[in-house]
Amino acid sequence: MLIIGELINCTRKRIGAAAEARDAAVIRDVARRQAAAGAHMIDVNGGIPGQEPETLRWLVQVVQDAVDLPLCLDSSDPDAIAGALPLCRTTPLVSSITEEPDRYDRILPLLLERAAPVVALALGTDGTPTGVEDRVDNAARLVDRLTEAGVPLERIYVDPCVVPISVGGEQALAVAEAITRILARYPGVHTTVGLSNVSFGLPARKLLNQTLLGLLLSRGLDSAIADPCDRQLMALVAAAEALLGRDDFCVEYIRAFREGRLEPLPVPATA
């Protein structure tokens, strides 16, 4: 499973403050910690109002100086994506494209020029989907347009839009069922989610994130923007992939055990 480290996101207070101050040491440290924890890709989000294009370019340079991992360029601003793409040493994942006309028309040529994979966000013209059918319909229209334009299925990562379950308890199951239907309709396409969205505004967020990931893995999810520094979450991935037949002879699970990645961190003794 592809784990895209989520922590370098300027909507997080510490990261946003570091980016505004151009404090490269903070960003490098977070990038290195995610890489060491097992991330396969690093998400960079420069979402500071009025500064996003220049901030994203700066983040790309700082993160690439810190770690040798591919990047996920995470922005709703086509100008920010266009400015950051040429700075990437390896082809990044572009996050994201939607049906919104200006965004689609400006992102598509960049994908074709760089042969870049893309997150296809299942947002319709009416906004965030609320059920299974609108998620699948939005995703299908977007996937059909992208493939007709020359983007291969294997370079498309459909995101069915995880929203906080605090706004509706049925939302997690709707995402799970949408993933099942999308994968059945488009063999070879990938799926991804912004995992921590599910727990926004609720206590014990990691527990909800971990539980949702287990559910979605059983439906075929093959990537997620998530926190690789959550050791329990990463252990869950190793165990789930072994149980779901994605880890032949449990090779990766055994390696994770030998490296001590399946055990929780020791709890410090209290005085």
KEMI-459205 format. One record per residue (C-alpha): residue number from 1; residue in one letter; x, y, z. Coordinates in Angstrom, 3 decimals. Layout:
BEGIN
<node seq="NUM" type="A" xx="X" yy="Y" zz="Z"/>
...
This chain:
BEGIN
<node seq="1" type="M" xx="0.000" yy="0.000" zz="0.000"/>
<node seq="2" type="L" xx="1.199" yy="3.469" zz="-0.887"/>
<node seq="3" type="I" xx="1.429" yy="5.662" zz="2.214"/>
<node seq="4" type="I" xx="1.599" yy="9.377" zz="1.423"/>
<node seq="5" type="G" xx="2.881" yy="11.249" zz="4.472"/>
<node seq="6" type="E" xx="0.362" yy="13.945" zz="5.350"/>
<node seq="7" type="L" xx="2.231" yy="16.057" zz="7.895"/>
<node seq="8" type="I" xx="3.729" yy="18.828" zz="5.725"/>
<node seq="9" type="N" xx="0.492" yy="20.701" zz="5.309"/>
<node seq="10" type="C" xx="0.300" yy="24.427" zz="5.914"/>
<node seq="11" type="T" xx="-3.186" yy="24.150" zz="7.389"/>
<node seq="12" type="R" xx="-1.412" yy="22.640" zz="10.415"/>
<node seq="13" type="K" xx="-0.453" yy="25.487" zz="12.722"/>
<node seq="14" type="R" xx="3.174" yy="24.477" zz="13.285"/>
<node seq="15" type="I" xx="3.813" yy="23.787" zz="9.609"/>
<node seq="16" type="G" xx="2.041" yy="26.935" zz="8.471"/>
<node seq="17" type="A" xx="4.075" yy="29.051" zz="10.892"/>
<node seq="18" type="A" xx="7.319" yy="27.398" zz="9.801"/>
<node seq="19" type="A" xx="6.499" yy="27.923" zz="6.136"/>
<node seq="20" type="E" xx="5.615" yy="31.584" zz="6.631"/>
<node seq="21" type="A" xx="8.901" yy="32.090" zz="8.503"/>
<node seq="22" type="R" xx="10.765" yy="29.993" zz="5.895"/>
<node seq="23" type="D" xx="12.069" yy="27.833" zz="8.735"/>
<node seq="24" type="A" xx="13.541" yy="25.013" zz="6.677"/>
<node seq="25" type="A" xx="14.797" yy="23.101" zz="9.715"/>
<node seq="26" type="V" xx="11.259" yy="22.357" zz="10.910"/>
<node seq="27" type="I" xx="10.133" yy="21.157" zz="7.488"/>
<node seq="28" type="R" xx="13.222" yy="19.003" zz="6.973"/>
<node seq="29" type="D" xx="12.726" yy="17.362" zz="10.368"/>
<node seq="30" type="V" xx="9.090" yy="16.467" zz="9.633"/>
<node seq="31" type="A" xx="10.016" yy="15.118" zz="6.191"/>
<node seq="32" type="R" xx="12.795" yy="12.938" zz="7.634"/>
<node seq="33" type="R" xx="10.599" yy="11.601" zz="10.421"/>
<node seq="34" type="Q" xx="7.923" yy="10.555" zz="7.926"/>
<node seq="35" type="A" xx="10.485" yy="8.886" zz="5.677"/>
<node seq="36" type="A" xx="11.994" yy="7.011" zz="8.620"/>
<node seq="37" type="A" xx="8.522" yy="5.876" zz="9.700"/>
<node seq="38" type="G" xx="7.885" yy="4.215" zz="6.348"/>
<node seq="39" type="A" xx="6.189" yy="6.802" zz="4.106"/>
<node seq="40" type="H" xx="6.558" yy="6.037" zz="0.409"/>
<node seq="41" type="M" xx="5.757" yy="9.584" zz="-0.716"/>
<node seq="42" type="I" xx="5.614" yy="12.996" zz="0.979"/>
<node seq="43" type="D" xx="2.601" yy="15.254" zz="0.582"/>
<node seq="44" type="V" xx="3.426" yy="18.963" zz="0.368"/>
<node seq="45" type="N" xx="0.612" yy="21.457" zz="0.841"/>
<node seq="46" type="G" xx="1.437" yy="25.155" zz="0.746"/>
<node seq="47" type="G" xx="-2.061" yy="26.389" zz="1.526"/>
<node seq="48" type="I" xx="-1.274" yy="29.790" zz="3.013"/>
<node seq="49" type="P" xx="-3.809" yy="32.320" zz="1.684"/>
<node seq="50" type="G" xx="-2.194" yy="34.672" zz="-0.806"/>
<node seq="51" type="Q" xx="1.140" yy="32.824" zz="-0.705"/>
<node seq="52" type="E" xx="0.383" yy="29.351" zz="-2.004"/>
<node seq="53" type="P" xx="2.355" yy="29.222" zz="-5.285"/>
<node seq="54" type="E" xx="5.603" yy="30.546" zz="-3.784"/>
<node seq="55" type="T" xx="5.142" yy="28.525" zz="-0.589"/>
<node seq="56" type="L" xx="4.620" yy="25.279" zz="-2.506"/>
<node seq="57" type="R" xx="7.752" yy="25.890" zz="-4.563"/>
<node seq="58" type="W" xx="9.743" yy="26.511" zz="-1.386"/>
<node seq="59" type="L" xx="8.381" yy="23.371" zz="0.275"/>
<node seq="60" type="V" xx="9.285" yy="21.238" zz="-2.739"/>
<node seq="61" type="Q" xx="12.880" yy="22.414" zz="-2.624"/>
<node seq="62" type="V" xx="13.242" yy="21.996" zz="1.143"/>
<node seq="63" type="V" xx="11.674" yy="18.528" zz="1.265"/>
<node seq="64" type="Q" xx="13.734" yy="17.262" zz="-1.672"/>
<node seq="65" type="D" xx="16.890" yy="18.434" zz="0.056"/>
<node seq="66" type="A" xx="15.869" yy="16.425" zz="3.139"/>
<node seq="67" type="V" xx="14.609" yy="13.108" zz="1.760"/>
<node seq="68" type="D" xx="14.879" yy="11.035" zz="-1.390"/>
<node seq="69" type="L" xx="11.182" yy="10.284" zz="-1.835"/>
<node seq="70" type="P" xx="8.701" yy="11.308" zz="-4.517"/>
<node seq="71" type="L" xx="6.278" yy="14.111" zz="-3.708"/>
<node seq="72" type="C" xx="2.551" yy="14.609" zz="-3.827"/>
<node seq="73" type="L" xx="1.806" yy="18.193" zz="-4.899"/>
<node seq="74" type="D" xx="-1.304" yy="18.982" zz="-2.898"/>
<node seq="75" type="S" xx="-3.107" yy="22.113" zz="-4.049"/>
<node seq="76" type="S" xx="-6.405" yy="23.280" zz="-5.495"/>
<node seq="77" type="D" xx="-4.548" yy="26.150" zz="-7.210"/>
<node seq="78" type="P" xx="-3.440" yy="25.265" zz="-10.765"/>
<node seq="79" type="D" xx="-0.851" yy="28.080" zz="-10.655"/>
<node seq="80" type="A" xx="0.750" yy="26.489" zz="-7.609"/>
<node seq="81" type="I" xx="0.888" yy="23.081" zz="-9.300"/>
<node seq="82" type="A" xx="2.279" yy="24.530" zz="-12.525"/>
<node seq="83" type="G" xx="5.010" yy="26.405" zz="-10.670"/>
<node seq="84" type="A" xx="6.065" yy="23.465" zz="-8.494"/>
<node seq="85" type="L" xx="6.051" yy="20.699" zz="-11.120"/>
<node seq="86" type="P" xx="9.283" yy="21.730" zz="-12.881"/>
<node seq="87" type="L" xx="11.121" yy="21.710" zz="-9.536"/>
<node seq="88" type="C" xx="10.330" yy="18.056" zz="-8.822"/>
<node seq="89" type="R" xx="13.289" yy="15.732" zz="-9.394"/>
<node seq="90" type="T" xx="11.014" yy="12.759" zz="-9.978"/>
<node seq="91" type="T" xx="7.501" yy="12.776" zz="-11.375"/>
<node seq="92" type="P" xx="5.134" yy="13.721" zz="-8.547"/>
<node seq="93" type="L" xx="1.567" yy="12.717" zz="-7.841"/>
<node seq="94" type="V" xx="-0.649" yy="15.713" zz="-8.627"/>
<node seq="95" type="S" xx="-3.418" yy="16.273" zz="-6.104"/>
<node seq="96" type="S" xx="-5.862" yy="17.005" zz="-7.435"/>
<node seq="97" type="I" xx="-8.098" yy="17.390" zz="-10.459"/>
<node seq="98" type="T" xx="-11.875" yy="17.857" zz="-10.382"/>
<node seq="99" type="E" xx="-14.678" yy="18.518" zz="-12.858"/>
<node seq="100" type="E" xx="-14.510" yy="22.246" zz="-12.117"/>
<node seq="101" type="P" xx="-13.839" yy="23.621" zz="-15.631"/>
<node seq="102" type="D" xx="-10.943" yy="25.987" zz="-14.976"/>
<node seq="103" type="R" xx="-9.159" yy="23.532" zz="-12.706"/>
<node seq="104" type="Y" xx="-9.644" yy="20.616" zz="-15.107"/>
<node seq="105" type="D" xx="-8.584" yy="22.559" zz="-18.191"/>
<node seq="106" type="R" xx="-5.438" yy="23.897" zz="-16.551"/>
<node seq="107" type="I" xx="-4.320" yy="20.707" zz="-14.794"/>
<node seq="108" type="L" xx="-4.896" yy="18.259" zz="-17.657"/>
<node seq="109" type="P" xx="-2.120" yy="19.621" zz="-19.949"/>
<node seq="110" type="L" xx="0.346" yy="19.410" zz="-17.056"/>
<node seq="111" type="L" xx="-0.516" yy="15.743" zz="-16.523"/>
<node seq="112" type="L" xx="-0.075" yy="14.919" zz="-20.177"/>
<node seq="113" type="E" xx="3.180" yy="16.854" zz="-20.500"/>
<node seq="114" type="R" xx="4.813" yy="15.201" zz="-17.491"/>
<node seq="115" type="A" xx="3.034" yy="11.822" zz="-17.721"/>
<node seq="116" type="A" xx="2.153" yy="12.465" zz="-14.085"/>
<node seq="117" type="P" xx="-0.242" yy="10.424" zz="-11.954"/>
<node seq="118" type="V" xx="-3.179" yy="12.363" zz="-10.563"/>
<node seq="119" type="V" xx="-5.703" yy="12.263" zz="-7.747"/>
<node seq="120" type="A" xx="-9.177" yy="12.430" zz="-9.306"/>
<node seq="121" type="L" xx="-11.334" yy="13.970" zz="-6.606"/>
<node seq="122" type="A" xx="-14.964" yy="12.871" zz="-6.787"/>
<node seq="123" type="L" xx="-16.370" yy="16.343" zz="-6.255"/>
<node seq="124" type="G" xx="-19.280" yy="17.185" zz="-8.471"/>
<node seq="125" type="T" xx="-20.430" yy="20.599" zz="-9.566"/>
<node seq="126" type="D" xx="-22.803" yy="20.545" zz="-6.579"/>
<node seq="127" type="G" xx="-19.934" yy="20.208" zz="-4.108"/>
<node seq="128" type="T" xx="-19.009" yy="17.451" zz="-1.677"/>
<node seq="129" type="P" xx="-20.835" yy="14.153" zz="-2.285"/>
<node seq="130" type="T" xx="-23.076" yy="12.811" zz="0.449"/>
<node seq="131" type="G" xx="-23.777" yy="9.221" zz="-0.550"/>
<node seq="132" type="V" xx="-22.577" yy="6.260" zz="-2.577"/>
<node seq="133" type="E" xx="-24.245" yy="7.050" zz="-5.895"/>
<node seq="134" type="D" xx="-23.004" yy="10.624" zz="-6.216"/>
<node seq="135" type="R" xx="-19.469" yy="9.554" zz="-5.293"/>
<node seq="136" type="V" xx="-19.470" yy="6.856" zz="-7.963"/>
<node seq="137" type="D" xx="-21.139" yy="9.041" zz="-10.586"/>
<node seq="138" type="N" xx="-18.730" yy="11.944" zz="-9.986"/>
<node seq="139" type="A" xx="-15.733" yy="9.626" zz="-10.112"/>
<node seq="140" type="A" xx="-16.954" yy="7.892" zz="-13.287"/>
<node seq="141" type="R" xx="-17.433" yy="11.127" zz="-15.200"/>
<node seq="142" type="L" xx="-13.964" yy="12.301" zz="-14.234"/>
<node seq="143" type="V" xx="-12.228" yy="8.993" zz="-14.955"/>
<node seq="144" type="D" xx="-13.955" yy="8.751" zz="-18.339"/>
<node seq="145" type="R" xx="-12.848" yy="12.263" zz="-19.283"/>
<node seq="146" type="L" xx="-9.273" yy="11.652" zz="-18.180"/>
<node seq="147" type="T" xx="-8.893" yy="8.359" zz="-20.014"/>
<node seq="148" type="E" xx="-10.468" yy="9.797" zz="-23.159"/>
<node seq="149" type="A" xx="-7.918" yy="12.625" zz="-22.963"/>
<node seq="150" type="G" xx="-5.046" yy="10.132" zz="-22.814"/>
<node seq="151" type="V" xx="-4.398" yy="9.594" zz="-19.097"/>
<node seq="152" type="P" xx="-4.032" yy="5.823" zz="-18.473"/>
<node seq="153" type="L" xx="-6.128" yy="4.237" zz="-15.740"/>
<node seq="154" type="E" xx="-2.998" yy="3.179" zz="-13.851"/>
<node seq="155" type="R" xx="-2.053" yy="6.840" zz="-13.410"/>
<node seq="156" type="I" xx="-5.418" yy="7.778" zz="-11.873"/>
<node seq="157" type="Y" xx="-5.996" yy="7.702" zz="-8.104"/>
<node seq="158" type="V" xx="-9.706" yy="8.146" zz="-7.417"/>
<node seq="159" type="D" xx="-10.465" yy="9.891" zz="-4.131"/>
<node seq="160" type="P" xx="-14.118" yy="9.283" zz="-3.142"/>
<node seq="161" type="C" xx="-14.024" yy="12.152" zz="-0.617"/>
<node seq="162" type="V" xx="-13.768" yy="11.183" zz="3.024"/>
<node seq="163" type="V" xx="-15.695" yy="13.659" zz="5.168"/>
<node seq="164" type="P" xx="-15.990" yy="13.861" zz="8.961"/>
<node seq="165" type="I" xx="-18.336" yy="11.262" zz="10.389"/>
<node seq="166" type="S" xx="-19.369" yy="13.945" zz="12.869"/>
<node seq="167" type="V" xx="-21.568" yy="15.303" zz="10.057"/>
<node seq="168" type="G" xx="-23.120" yy="11.908" zz="9.341"/>
<node seq="169" type="G" xx="-22.377" yy="8.436" zz="10.650"/>
<node seq="170" type="E" xx="-23.134" yy="6.826" zz="7.287"/>
<node seq="171" type="Q" xx="-20.326" yy="8.633" zz="5.504"/>
<node seq="172" type="A" xx="-17.582" yy="6.090" zz="6.167"/>
<node seq="173" type="L" xx="-19.664" yy="3.220" zz="4.811"/>
<node seq="174" type="A" xx="-20.578" yy="5.310" zz="1.762"/>
<node seq="175" type="V" xx="-16.878" yy="5.802" zz="0.995"/>
<node seq="176" type="A" xx="-16.213" yy="2.077" zz="1.440"/>
<node seq="177" type="E" xx="-19.016" yy="1.059" zz="-0.914"/>
<node seq="178" type="A" xx="-17.985" yy="3.700" zz="-3.453"/>
<node seq="179" type="I" xx="-14.457" yy="2.249" zz="-3.525"/>
<node seq="180" type="T" xx="-15.865" yy="-1.232" zz="-4.159"/>
<node seq="181" type="R" xx="-17.983" yy="-0.022" zz="-7.086"/>
<node seq="182" type="I" xx="-15.279" yy="2.182" zz="-8.616"/>
<node seq="183" type="L" xx="-12.726" yy="-0.642" zz="-8.613"/>
<node seq="184" type="A" xx="-15.254" yy="-3.027" zz="-10.146"/>
<node seq="185" type="R" xx="-16.085" yy="-0.530" zz="-12.880"/>
<node seq="186" type="Y" xx="-12.499" yy="0.447" zz="-13.679"/>
<node seq="187" type="P" xx="-10.070" yy="-2.470" zz="-13.228"/>
<node seq="188" type="G" xx="-6.573" yy="-1.053" zz="-12.968"/>
<node seq="189" type="V" xx="-7.513" yy="2.301" zz="-11.486"/>
<node seq="190" type="H" xx="-6.104" yy="3.241" zz="-8.073"/>
<node seq="191" type="T" xx="-7.943" yy="4.611" zz="-5.066"/>
<node seq="192" type="T" xx="-6.793" yy="6.960" zz="-2.336"/>
<node seq="193" type="V" xx="-8.265" yy="8.921" zz="0.572"/>
<node seq="194" type="G" xx="-7.404" yy="11.768" zz="2.870"/>
<node seq="195" type="L" xx="-7.702" yy="9.455" zz="5.855"/>
<node seq="196" type="S" xx="-7.670" yy="11.880" zz="8.784"/>
<node seq="197" type="N" xx="-10.622" yy="13.850" zz="7.395"/>
<node seq="198" type="V" xx="-12.905" yy="11.204" zz="8.879"/>
<node seq="199" type="S" xx="-12.089" yy="12.104" zz="12.481"/>
<node seq="200" type="F" xx="-12.095" yy="15.898" zz="12.280"/>
<node seq="201" type="G" xx="-13.680" yy="17.455" zz="15.361"/>
<node seq="202" type="L" xx="-13.815" yy="14.221" zz="17.347"/>
<node seq="203" type="P" xx="-11.733" yy="12.858" zz="20.252"/>
<node seq="204" type="A" xx="-9.294" yy="9.943" zz="19.937"/>
<node seq="205" type="R" xx="-8.793" yy="10.744" zz="16.247"/>
<node seq="206" type="K" xx="-6.120" yy="8.123" zz="15.637"/>
<node seq="207" type="L" xx="-8.499" yy="5.330" zz="16.626"/>
<node seq="208" type="L" xx="-11.054" yy="6.426" zz="14.038"/>
<node seq="209" type="N" xx="-8.384" yy="6.862" zz="11.370"/>
<node seq="210" type="Q" xx="-6.961" yy="3.400" zz="12.014"/>
<node seq="211" type="T" xx="-10.361" yy="1.718" zz="12.020"/>
<node seq="212" type="L" xx="-11.415" yy="3.383" zz="8.782"/>
<node seq="213" type="L" xx="-8.179" yy="2.350" zz="7.117"/>
<node seq="214" type="G" xx="-8.787" yy="-1.293" zz="8.013"/>
<node seq="215" type="L" xx="-12.307" yy="-1.082" zz="6.583"/>
<node seq="216" type="L" xx="-11.166" yy="0.542" zz="3.337"/>
<node seq="217" type="L" xx="-8.246" yy="-1.831" zz="2.846"/>
<node seq="218" type="S" xx="-10.757" yy="-4.689" zz="2.853"/>
<node seq="219" type="R" xx="-12.566" yy="-2.918" zz="-0.009"/>
<node seq="220" type="G" xx="-9.419" yy="-2.602" zz="-2.142"/>
<node seq="221" type="L" xx="-7.979" yy="0.777" zz="-1.173"/>
<node seq="222" type="D" xx="-4.346" yy="0.888" zz="-2.283"/>
<node seq="223" type="S" xx="-3.095" yy="4.278" zz="-1.088"/>
<node seq="224" type="A" xx="-3.842" yy="6.904" zz="1.522"/>
<node seq="225" type="I" xx="-2.686" yy="10.318" zz="2.610"/>
<node seq="226" type="A" xx="-2.081" yy="9.504" zz="6.256"/>
<node seq="227" type="D" xx="0.259" yy="9.908" zz="9.218"/>
<node seq="228" type="P" xx="3.135" yy="7.421" zz="8.847"/>
<node seq="229" type="C" xx="4.393" yy="8.402" zz="12.300"/>
<node seq="230" type="D" xx="1.345" yy="6.667" zz="13.801"/>
<node seq="231" type="R" xx="3.018" yy="3.341" zz="14.585"/>
<node seq="232" type="Q" xx="-0.263" yy="1.529" zz="15.218"/>
<node seq="233" type="L" xx="-1.607" yy="2.637" zz="11.866"/>
<node seq="234" type="M" xx="1.507" yy="1.421" zz="10.071"/>
<node seq="235" type="A" xx="1.344" yy="-1.892" zz="11.942"/>
<node seq="236" type="L" xx="-2.290" yy="-2.218" zz="10.909"/>
<node seq="237" type="V" xx="-1.280" yy="-1.784" zz="7.256"/>
<node seq="238" type="A" xx="1.312" yy="-4.563" zz="7.539"/>
<node seq="239" type="A" xx="-1.160" yy="-6.923" zz="9.207"/>
<node seq="240" type="A" xx="-4.039" yy="-6.120" zz="6.868"/>
<node seq="241" type="E" xx="-1.961" yy="-6.621" zz="3.735"/>
<node seq="242" type="A" xx="-0.849" yy="-10.021" zz="5.021"/>
<node seq="243" type="L" xx="-4.438" yy="-11.038" zz="5.815"/>
<node seq="244" type="L" xx="-5.788" yy="-9.730" zz="2.491"/>
<node seq="245" type="G" xx="-3.300" yy="-11.701" zz="0.410"/>
<node seq="246" type="R" xx="-1.297" yy="-8.688" zz="-0.711"/>
<node seq="247" type="D" xx="1.904" yy="-9.815" zz="1.021"/>
<node seq="248" type="D" xx="3.077" yy="-13.132" zz="-0.430"/>
<node seq="249" type="F" xx="4.293" yy="-15.494" zz="2.285"/>
<node seq="250" type="C" xx="3.985" yy="-12.583" zz="4.770"/>
<node seq="251" type="V" xx="7.432" yy="-11.353" zz="3.765"/>
<node seq="252" type="E" xx="6.741" yy="-7.696" zz="4.553"/>
<node seq="253" type="Y" xx="4.898" yy="-8.533" zz="7.764"/>
<node seq="254" type="I" xx="7.841" yy="-10.602" zz="9.016"/>
<node seq="255" type="R" xx="10.268" yy="-7.846" zz="8.033"/>
<node seq="256" type="A" xx="8.187" yy="-5.302" zz="9.961"/>
<node seq="257" type="F" xx="8.243" yy="-7.582" zz="13.017"/>
<node seq="258" type="R" xx="11.999" yy="-8.085" zz="12.848"/>
<node seq="259" type="E" xx="12.504" yy="-4.333" zz="12.580"/>
<node seq="260" type="G" xx="10.336" yy="-3.721" zz="15.652"/>
<node seq="261" type="R" xx="7.625" yy="-1.899" zz="13.722"/>
<node seq="262" type="L" xx="4.742" yy="-4.052" zz="14.949"/>
<node seq="263" type="E" xx="5.231" yy="-3.308" zz="18.612"/>
<node seq="264" type="P" xx="3.797" yy="-0.188" zz="20.260"/>
<node seq="265" type="L" xx="6.215" yy="2.287" zz="21.748"/>
<node seq="266" type="P" xx="6.841" yy="1.645" zz="25.462"/>
<node seq="267" type="V" xx="4.758" yy="3.771" zz="27.799"/>
<node seq="268" type="P" xx="7.005" yy="5.809" zz="30.137"/>
<node seq="269" type="A" xx="6.719" yy="4.809" zz="33.789"/>
<node seq="270" type="T" xx="4.981" yy="7.374" zz="35.996"/>
<node seq="271" type="A" xx="6.533" yy="8.563" zz="39.210"/>
